């Protein structure tokens, strides 16, 4: 029976076009930590999707498996350390990341949260490996642009320069024989040819977006697509006026009407391409005060139910969720932490109360300057507001030592390895304050700090809402 099941899944993998790749990662310094492996669900919304969480053993090693039909760029992340690597189907990988001293406080954020990308080696496969091919191609393009920057910008002998460099790139890609690498260099060369005016916009559209179709799973193809069609609808489109765009979006609020209007553009005759261009432009239209945000969300809803292409439905849904997440009134992402007393708590535990959430660090002067003001707020509003401070210090003991010498009675917790929390709340600057209402919804994503008249804002909000308050009894 076991052999039958194994054979069934093997046949399923073969006929579905997916092949297994086994990946082993060695990361000295990260022993007994947790590695997060994730990828982008699409390259318009840049929605992150978690592939898996893996325990790193005492030797700094962890393993995982991917079933792929095409090369896939993935991210491997351990706390604030992150690398990106392409994994190809039917190839097994052995990756070695340089040794990192996680106890070094210099690694951790003081006021800006970012990620460090250490060096890493791909020990296996050793030949014709895509990542090495991409790195080599990027160096060739970078060297060419650096050497010919003035000529390219001013248009001096540009076509000859680009033609000559094209031969260099062709010879390089032939030595690898990798289709994905060919696609990358093709798009890079096309951007150079746009500078030399070899290609018209219509030629680009015909060659790459209609005849060649659009590989929405390829980041380099989509980077080119996103760049080419950026702000196209309101700044570059032909065959319609800005007034017509304004009317269709703000008054008709219809995807069908918008698509019909854009079909007048010679570059957007193809309905599949036109739909993806609309999705690409909606986040940019959403940021423009001229356009009704609710109308744009409705257009995305229409696309999510359209029958042009299933992949477009998924991307439209991701863009819609991205634009509406963390808006005032949207559900606040739940989280779970252990406070410094060892008690586990979730955001959902405090439904019915306001939650004033703070992310901070002991090496952030502005963070520390706010603590006394937070104490005063806590003493005044403890019965109706839950105060939570999440530290991103390198070491929990540093946070505890700072707190124990002060009379801070509200909830403190350490980030530990909960970096999903930072992603969910778009935390990048410290200190950060977020106000969550009684229904566990976002009240204010960037709330005033305690010293910046938070009390005035909160009282005005209560007066405007005139809602019933739940009084804390603990």
N, C-alpha and C positions, 0 to 999 in steps of 0.2 A: 504493500500500500504506500509506504514511504517513497519507494522508487517511482511509483506512478505519479504521486504528487509532485516530486522533484522534476520528473520528465514533463509534466503538464506545465509547470511554471517556466521551465526552460524553453518549451515550445512557444508559450505565450510571450516570453521575452523576445524570442527570435522574430515572431510574426508581427509583434507590435513595434519592432524597430529599435527597441531599447537593449542596451548592453551594459554589463556590470563593470564598474571600475572600483578597485579596492585601494584605499588610501591609508597610509601609515604616516603619522606626524610625530616627530621627535622634537620636544621643546624643553631643553634644559633650563631650569629655573622655575618652570611652571608645574612642578610636581604636585600632585594631589589637588590641583585646581580644576575648574570646569571650563571646557572649550565650547564655544557656540559656533556652529557652522550655519551660515545663512546665505541667501542670494536675493536678488531683486526679482519680484514677481513679473514686472514689466519695466520697460525703460522710458516710459512717459511719466507715470505716477511715481516711479522709484519706490514702490511699496516693498517693504522687506518681508521675506518669508523665511521662517526658521526651518532649516533642514534637520537639525538635531542638536542635542546637548550631550557632551561626552566627558566622562571622568578621565582625567589625566592620571596615569598610574605613578607609582613611586619613582619610576625611572624616567618620567617626563614623556611618556609615550601614550598615544591613543590612536584608535583605528576606526574608520567608518567606511561605508559602502554607498555608492551612488549608481542608480540605473539611468543611463543617458542614451539619447538618440543623436545628440549633437554636442559639441564642446560647450561647456558651461562654466562661466566665471562664478566662483564662490568666494566667500569671505570666511576666514578662520579668525575668531576673536577670543582672546583671554583677557578679561578686564579691559584695560585701556590699550592693549596691544592687538593690532589687527593687520592681517596680510590678505591680499587678493591673489588668487591663482586660478588658471583655467584648467579644468579637468576634461580629458577627452574620453569618449567611449572606448571600451575594449583595451584600456591601458591601466596598468597598476602603478601607483605612485608611492615613493618614499621621499618625504619632505623633512628637512632639518632646519629649524628656526634658530637664529643665534641666541645665545644664552642671555637671559634678562634677569636682573636682580629686582624682583618685585618688592623687596623691602626698602628700596631706594625711594625716599619721599619725593625726589625730583621728578619721578615718573608721573606723579599724580597731579590732578588739576589744582590750581590755586584760584584762578578767577575765570579761566576759559577752559571748557571741557573739550578736549580733542583726542585723537587717537594716534599712537605711535606705530610706524610701520618699520619693523626691524628687517634686516637682511635675512634671506633664507636661501637654502640650496635645494635643488631638485636632484636627488641622488639616483632616482629611478622614475621614469625611463631616462636613459642616458643619451639616446640618439633621436634626431628629428622630433624634438620635444617642442610643443607649441609655445610654451611660455618663453623659452630661449629664443625661438624664432621671432616672436613679437617684440621681445626686448631688443634684439639685433636690428629689426626693422625700424623701431622707434628711434634708435640711435642714428641710423642712416638718415631718416627724415629730419631729425633735430640738427644734425651736422650740416645737411644741405641748406636748411632754412637759415641757420646761423651764418653760413658762409656767403649766402646770396640774398640776405635780408633786404638790403637797399635796392638791389635790382628788382626783386619781386614786388616791393612796395611801389617803386616808381615806374615799373613796366619796361625796364631796360633789357632787351634781348630775352624776355621771359620765356617765350615759346621754345627757343633753342635750349635754354637751361633745363626746362622741364622735360623736354624730349630726351636729352642726354641722361638726365637722372633716371628717367623711366627705364632705360636699358640696364642701369645698375640694379634697380629694384627687381626687374624681371629675372636677372641672373641670380639674385639673392633668393627669390622665392622658389625658383626651379631647384635649387640645391636642397630645399626642404620637402617639396612635393606635398604641401599641406593646403587643402582647399580653404580652410578657415583663414590661414595666413594670407592666401591670395586675396580673399575678400577684404581683409584689413588694408592691405597695400593698395587695392583698387580704389577704395574710398578715400584714402589719403592722397593718392595721385589725382583723383577727381577734384579734390579741394585745391590742389596746386594748379590744375588746368583751368579752374574757374578764375584764378588770378591771371593766367596767361590768355584768358578769353578764348580758349580753344572750344569750349562747350557753351552753348546757349542754355538758358533755363529749360527750354522745351526739350532739348537733347538730354539734359540731366533727368528730367521727369520720365521721358520715354525709356531711357536706358536703365535707370535704377529703381524707379517707383511703379512702373507699369509692366514693361516687358520682363524686367528682372524680378518683379514682385518685391515685397518688403519682408525681410527676415526679422520679425519682431522679437525673436529670442537672441539676436546677435547684438551685443552692446555697441559695436563699432558701426554696424549698419544703422542702428537707431540713433547713435550720436550724430551721424551724418544727416539722417532724416530730421531730427530735432533742430539741428542748426539751420538746415535749408528752409524749413517751414516755420521757424520762430517768428512770432508776431506777424504772420503772413496775412491773416484775415483783415486786420485793421490798418496795416502799413504798406503791404505790397500787392494786395489782390487787384485784379483787373476785371472790368465788366460790370461793376456795381459801385455805388457811392457809399461813403461813411454813413450818410443819412439812412440809406436802405438797411445797412447792417444794424444800426441803432433801432430802427423800427421793427425789424424781424425779431431781434432778441428781446427787446424791452416790451413790445406790444403784443406781437403774435406768440412769443415764447414757444416756438415750435421748431423741433429739429428738422421736420420735413420742409418747412418754409425756408429755414437757413440753408439747408442742403440745395434746395432748388435755386436759391439766389446765387450761391457759390458756383453752381454748375455753369454760370455764364462766363466764368473765368476760363480761358483757354487751357490753363495748366491743370484744372480740376474737373475735367470732363468725366474722368473715371470715378464711378460712385464709391468703390472700395477705398481708393486713395483719398477721395474727398472726405469720407467719414473719419479716417484716421487723422487727417489734417485738422478737422474740427475738434477732435479729442485733444490733439496736441496744443491747440490754441486756447482752449477753454480756461486752463489755469491762468494764462496771461490776460484773458478778458476778465476773469474773476477779480484780478488785482486792479482793474481799471474802474474807477468810480462811476464812469458813464453807464456801465452795464448793470442791470438788475441781477444780483447774485442768485436769487431764488429762480429766476428764469433760466440762468445757465445750469443750475442743478437740475431743473426740469428737463433741459435738453439732454443732459447726461443720462437721466432716467429713460428718456426716449431711446437713446442709443443702446442702453442696456437691454432693451426689449426689441431692438431691431433685428432683422434677419440678413443683414449684409454679410457679416462675418462674426463667428462665435468669439474669436480672440478679441475683437473690438468691444464686444459686450463686457468681457472680463476687465479690459483696460479701463473702459468708461466707468465701470463700477468701482474700480480701485481709485480712479481720479476723484470720483464723487465722494468716496469715503475720506480721502485725503483732505479735500477742501472743507468738508463739514466736521471732521474730527476736531476736538478741542475748541470748537466754536462755543460761544455763550449758549447754554441750554443743552449742549450735547453731553452724553454720558461720560463721566470722568473714568478713565481706565482704572480698573481695580489693581491693587498691589498688595503685597504681603511682606512684612518685615518682622524682625525680632528686636524689641527695644533693649535698652542697656540693662534692664532688670531681668531679661530672659523671657519676657512675655511676648508671644506671637500675636500680631494684630493685622487686620486687613482694613482697607478703606471702607469696605462694605459694612464693617462692624459699627461705623459711626453714622450710618444713614439716619436722617432725622435731625442731625446737627450740622452746623457749618464747620468746615475744616479749613484751617489756615496752614498751608503746607510750605515748608521752607527747605531749600537745598543749600548746603553750606560747606565750609572747610575751615579748619583752624589756622591755615596759612593764608587765608583771604582776609585782609584788613577790614574791608567793607562788611564782610559777614560778621566778624567779631564786634564791630561797632554797633551793629543792630541788635545784639543780644540783650542789652539792658532795656532797650525800647520794647523788645518782645516780652521781656519779663513784666514790664508795666502793663502791656496789653493783656497778657495772660491773667494777671491779678484782677483786671477789670472785667474781662469777658469769659473767664474760664467756665462759667455756667452755661454759656450758649455756643461757644466756639471750641473745637478740638484743635489744639496746637501740636503740630508734628514737625520736627526738624530732622532731616536726613543728611548725615555727614558723608562726604566722599573722600575722607582722609585716607591716606595709605594704610594706616594702622588704627584699628579700633581703640587700642589702649590710649592713643594720643587724644582721641575725642573724649574718652572717659575721664582721663586725667584733667582735661580742661573743664569738664562739667562738674566733677566732684568738689572742686574748690569754690563753686559758685552756687547760689541758691536758685537753681533753675528746676522748676517742678513739673514742667510739661514733658511730653513724650519725645525722647531722642532715640534714634536708631542709626545704624551704620549701613551704607549701601551694600556691603559685602560683595556679592557677585550679581546683584540684581540690576544689570545694565539694560534690561528690558524696560525698567521703570524710566531710566533716562531717555531712552528712545521714544517711549510712549508719550512723555510729556515735553519732548523737544528741549531738553535741558542742555544748554551750551554755555551759559554765562552764570557766574556766581556773584552775589547770592541771587537766588530766584525764589519768588513768592507766588503762590497759586491759591486762589480762594475757590472752594467747592461748596455748593449749596446743600440744603437739607435733603434734596432729592438725589444726591450724589451726582450732580451735574456741574459742569464748568460754569462758575459764576464770573471768574476773571482769570484768564491764563497768565497774564502778567500783572498781578495785583501790586498795589503800592507796598513799599516796605513799611515796617512799623514807624520809622522816623519820618516817612513821607506822607503823613496825614492818613494812614490807613483807618484810624478810628473815625475820622470825619466821613470817609467814603462809606464805611460799613454802616454807620448810623443813618446816613442819607438813603442807602440802599434799603435798610429796614423800613424806613419811613415811607419810601416809595411803594414797597411791596405790601406793607401792613399785614404781614402774614403771622401766623401763630408760631411761636418759638418753643422748641423742646428744651427743657432745662435739664442739665446734667446733674445727676444725683451722686456720682462717685467723687 
